[in-house]
Amino acid sequence: MLEAIFDRARDAHRTAFIPYVMAGDPDLETTAAILTALTDAGADAIELGIPYGDPLADGPTIAAAAQRALARNVTVRDVLDLVERHKADAGAPIVLFTYFNPIYQYGLERFAHDASDAGASAVIVPDIALEEGEELSAVLAEHGLDMPLLVAPSTTPERAARIASQSSGFIYVVSRLGVTGAGTQPSTEALREKIRVLRATTEKPLAVGFGVSDAEHVRAVARLADGIIVGSALIDAYAGADGDDAAARVRRFVEPLIAAADFSAP
């Protein structure tokens, strides 16, 4: 299961690095090249977005990437084929990031079966409420797929404990209110307190995302969390490029971030 990547990172005295990319942006072949570049650079896992037209949690960068992919008619099946190809190349574990409607339209059982068969490790579905996710979580679990859940800054300690108990793979700790996007550095003090509360209720890995965009942000979070998720800033880094050029830009962008995730360094 996905928790193993955090164990390996911890043993190496670093925080797991989990980049996010949108499948099909700017095209599927470029995404394949980017997944390889991220694996080669040392990503511990990769969040792979399934393009969707009404992404409630996505900021402008990721929403625009989804629209570019949709303009190329990228489907759920296309994304799963990409995962299968990546898995065959011994790529980093894939965490699918999608919304409930594409899964519902595809069929819960069929989606879980096909995602598992393709080689995915987990599925994040940010728009499904804790009280409504039991069926999907159970179906995914039957096929060996984790379902990480999100804890927001506004989540009460009591609800956070319930979310933690039902989350699998890791707990996605949202660093700020609002949608995804590169920008203001996450509040270290607020994060420290949120993580302290969660640590008191669970031993599951905690990965921080939303707003983490450069090496300084990564260093600030690395000693607090088990994992760091970087999305919008990464997509910005290869905007307008494709193929090998996009892959090279990705590698140049993530290498200093991965180095900053090493908390054994002074």
For each residue, the residues with C-beta under 8 A, 3 or more apart:
1: 4 121 144 146 168 169
2: 5 6 45 93 95 121 122 146 148 168 169 170
3: 6 7 146 169 170 204 205
4: 1 7 8
5: 2 8 9 16 44 45 93 227
6: 2 3 9 10 16 44 170 205 207 226 227
7: 3 4 10 11
8: 4 5 11 12 16 44
9: 5 6 12 14 15 16 17 44 226 227 261
10: 6 7 13 14 226
11: 7 8
12: 8 9 262
13: 10 262 263 264
14: 9 10 17 222 261 262 263 264
15: 9 218 221 222 223 225 226 227 228 261 263
16: 5 6 8 9 44 45 205 207 226 227 228 261
17: 9 14 42 43 44 218 227 228 230 254 257 258 261
18: 43 44 45 46 47 95 207 209 227 228 229 230
19: 38 43 46 47 229 230 231 234 250 254
20: 46 47 48 49 62 97 209 229 230 231 234 235
21: 25 31 34 35 38 46 47 48 49 231 234 235
22: 25 31 48 49 51 62 65 66 68 69 235
23: 28 31 48 49 50 51 69 74 78 79 82
24: 27 28 31 51 68 69 70 72 74 78 79
25: 21 22 30 31 51 65 66 68 69 235
26: 30 68 72 241 242 246
27: 24 30 31 72 242
28: 23 24 31 32 72 74 78 82
29: 32 33 243
30: 25 26 27 33 34 241 242 243 246 247
31: 21 22 23 24 25 27 28 34 35 48 82
32: 28 29 35 36 82 85 86
33: 29 30 36 37 243 244 246 247
34: 21 30 31 37 38 238 246 247 250
35: 21 31 32 38 39 46 48 82 86 91 92 94
36: 32 33 39 40 86 89 91 247
37: 33 34 40 41 247 248 250 251
38: 19 21 34 35 41 43 46 92 250 251 254
39: 35 36 43 46 86 89 90 91 92
40: 36 37 251
41: 37 38 250 251 254 255 258
42: 17 255 258
43: 17 18 19 38 39 46 92 254 258
44: 5 6 8 9 16 17 18 92 93 227
45: 2 5 16 18 92 93 94 95 121
46: 18 19 20 21 35 38 39 43 91 92 93 94 95
47: 18 19 20 21 95 96 97 124 229 231
48: 20 21 22 23 31 35 79 82 83 94 95 96 97
49: 20 21 22 23 62 65 66 97 98
50: 23 76 79 96 97 98 99 102
51: 22 23 24 25 65 66 67 69 70 74 79
52: 55 66 70 98 99 101 102
53: 66 67 70
54: 99 101
55: 52 58 62 63 66 99
56: 99 126 127 179
57: 126 127 179 180
58: 55 62 63 66 179 180
59: 62 63 178 179 180 181 232
60: 63 64 181
61: 64 65 180 181 182 231 232 235 236
62: 20 22 49 55 58 59 65 66 180 181 231 232 235
63: 55 58 59 60 66 67
64: 60 61 67 68
65: 22 25 49 51 61 62 68 69 235
66: 22 25 49 51 52 53 55 58 62 63 69 70
67: 51 53 63 64 70 71
68: 22 24 25 26 64 65 71 72
69: 22 23 24 25 51 65 66 72 74
70: 24 51 52 53 66 67 73 74
71: 67 68
72: 24 26 27 28 68 69
73: 70
74: 23 24 28 51 69 70 78 79
75: 78 79
76: 50 79 80 98 102 106 111
77: 80 81 114
78: 23 24 28 74 75 81 82
79: 23 24 48 50 51 74 75 76 82 83 96
80: 76 77 83 84 114 115 118 120
81: 77 78 84 85 118
82: 23 28 31 32 35 48 78 79 85 86
83: 48 79 80 86 87 94 96 115 118 119 120
84: 80 81 87 88 117 118 119
85: 32 81 82 88 89
86: 32 35 36 39 82 83 89 91 94 119
87: 83 84 90 91 94 118 119
88: 84 85 119
89: 36 39 85 86
90: 39 87
91: 35 36 39 46 86 87 94
92: 35 38 39 43 44 45 46
93: 2 5 44 45 46 121 122
94: 35 45 46 48 83 86 87 91 119 120 121
95: 2 18 45 46 47 48 120 121 122 123 124 146 148 169
96: 47 48 50 79 83 115 120 122 123 124
97: 20 47 48 49 50 123 124 126
98: 49 50 52 76 102 103 123 124 125
99: 50 52 54 55 56 102 103 125 126 127
100: 103 104 125 127 128 136
101: 52 54 104 105
102: 50 52 76 98 99 105 106
103: 98 99 100 106 108 111 123 125 136
104: 100 101 107 108
105: 101 102
106: 76 102 103 110 111 114
107: 104 110 111
108: 103 104 111 112 135 136 139
109: 112 113 139
110: 106 107 113 114
111: 76 103 106 107 108 114 115
112: 108 109 115 116 139 140 142 143 145
113: 109 110 116 117 143
114: 77 80 106 110 111 117 118
115: 80 83 96 111 112 118 120 123 140 143 145
116: 112 113 119 120 143 144 145
117: 84 113 114
118: 80 81 83 84 87 114 115
119: 83 84 86 87 88 94 116
120: 80 83 94 95 96 115 116 123 145
121: 1 2 45 93 94 95 145 146 169
122: 2 93 95 96 145 146 147 148 168 169
123: 95 96 97 98 103 115 120 140 145 146 147
124: 47 95 96 97 98 147 148 150 172
125: 98 99 100 103 128 133 136 147
126: 56 57 97 99 150
127: 56 57 99 100
128: 100 125 132 133 136
129: 132 133
130: 133 149 159 162 163 166
131: 134
132: 128 129
133: 125 128 129 130 136 137 147 149 166
134: 131 137 138 166
135: 108 138 139
136: 100 103 108 125 128 133 139 140 147
137: 133 134 140 141 147 166 168
138: 134 135 141 142
139: 108 109 112 135 136 142 143
140: 112 115 123 136 137 143 145 146 147
141: 137 138 144 145 146 147 168
142: 112 138 139
143: 112 113 115 116 139 140
144: 1 116 141
145: 112 115 116 120 121 122 123 140 141
146: 1 2 3 95 121 122 123 140 141 168 169 170
147: 122 123 124 125 133 136 137 140 141 167 168 169
148: 2 95 122 124 167 168 169 170 171 172 207
149: 130 133 163 164 166 167 171 172
150: 124 126 163 171 172 173 174
151: 155 160 163 164 171 172 173 174 194 198
152: 155 174 177
153: 174 175 176 177 190 194
154: 177
155: 151 152 159 160 163
156: 159 160
157: 160 161 197 201
158: 161 162
159: 130 155 156 162 163
160: 151 155 156 157 163 164 194 197 198 201
161: 157 158 164 165 201 202
162: 130 158 159 165 166
163: 130 149 150 151 155 159 160 166 167 171
164: 149 151 160 161 167 171 198 201 202 204
165: 161 162 201 202
166: 130 133 134 137 149 162 163
167: 147 148 149 163 164 170 171 172 204
168: 1 2 122 137 141 146 147 148 204
169: 1 2 3 95 121 122 146 147 148 205
170: 2 3 6 146 148 167 204 205 206 207 226 227
171: 148 149 150 151 163 164 167 198 202 204 205 206 207
172: 124 148 149 150 151 167 207 209 229
173: 150 151 191 194 195 198 206 207 208 209 225
174: 150 151 152 153 177 209 210
175: 153 186 187 191 208 209 210 211 212 221
176: 153 184 186 187 210 211
177: 152 153 154 174
178: 59 181 210
179: 56 57 58 59 210
180: 57 58 59 61 62 209 210 211 231 232
181: 59 60 61 62 178 210 211 232
182: 61 211 213 232 233 236
183: 211 213
184: 176 211
185: 188 211 216 217 220
186: 175 176 190 191 208 210 211 212 217 220 221
187: 175 176 190 191
188: 185 191 192 220 221 224
189: 192 193
190: 153 186 187 193 194
191: 173 175 186 187 188 194 195 208 221 224 225
192: 188 189 195 196 224
193: 189 190 196 197
194: 151 153 160 173 190 191 197 198
195: 173 191 192 198 199 206 224 225
196: 192 193 199 200
197: 157 160 193 194 200 201
198: 151 160 164 171 173 194 195 201 202 206
199: 195 196 202 206
200: 196 197
201: 157 160 161 164 165 197 198
202: 161 164 165 171 198 199
203:
204: 3 164 167 168 170 171
205: 3 6 16 169 170 171 226 227
206: 170 171 173 195 198 199 225 226 227
207: 6 16 18 148 170 171 172 173 225 226 227 228 229
208: 173 175 186 191 212 221 224 225 227 228 229
209: 18 20 172 173 174 175 180 212 228 229 230 231
210: 174 175 176 178 179 180 181 186 229
211: 175 176 180 181 182 183 184 185 186 217
212: 175 186 208 209 217 218 221 228 229 230 233
213: 182 183 217 230 232 233
214: 217 218 233 257
215: 218 219 256 257 259 260
216: 185 219 220 260
217: 185 186 211 212 213 214 220 221
218: 15 17 212 214 215 221 222 228 230 257 260 261
219: 215 216 222 260
220: 185 186 188 216 217 224
221: 15 175 186 188 191 208 212 217 218 224 225 228
222: 14 15 218 219 225 228 260 261 262 263
223: 15 263
224: 188 191 192 195 208 220 221
225: 15 173 191 195 206 207 208 221 222 228
226: 6 9 10 15 16 170 205 206 207
227: 5 6 9 15 16 17 18 44 170 205 206 207 208
228: 15 16 17 18 207 208 209 212 218 221 222 225 257 261
229: 18 19 20 47 172 207 208 209 210 212
230: 17 18 19 20 209 212 213 218 233 234 254 257
231: 19 20 21 47 61 62 180 209 234 235
232: 59 61 62 180 181 182 213 235 236
233: 182 212 213 214 230 236 237 253
234: 19 20 21 230 231 237 238 250 253 254
235: 20 21 22 25 61 62 65 231 232 238 239
236: 61 182 232 233 239
237: 233 234 249 250 252 253
238: 34 234 235 241 245 246 247 249 250 253
239: 235 236
240:
241: 26 30 238 245 246 249
242: 26 27 30 245 246
243: 29 30 33 246 247
244: 33 247 248
245: 238 241 242 248 249
246: 26 30 33 34 238 241 242 243 249 250
247: 30 33 34 36 37 238 243 244 250 251
248: 37 244 245 251 252
249: 237 238 241 245 246 252 253
250: 19 34 37 38 41 234 237 238 246 247 253 254
251: 37 38 40 41 247 248 254 255
252: 237 248 249 255
253: 233 234 237 238 249 250 256 257
254: 17 19 38 41 43 230 234 250 251 257 258
255: 41 42 251 252 258 259
256: 215 253 259 260
257: 17 214 215 218 228 230 253 254 260 261
258: 17 41 42 43 254 255 261 262
259: 215 255 256 262 265
260: 215 216 218 219 222 256 257
261: 9 14 15 16 17 218 222 228 257 258
262: 12 13 14 222 258 259 265
263: 13 14 15 222 223
264: 13 14
265: 259 262
266:
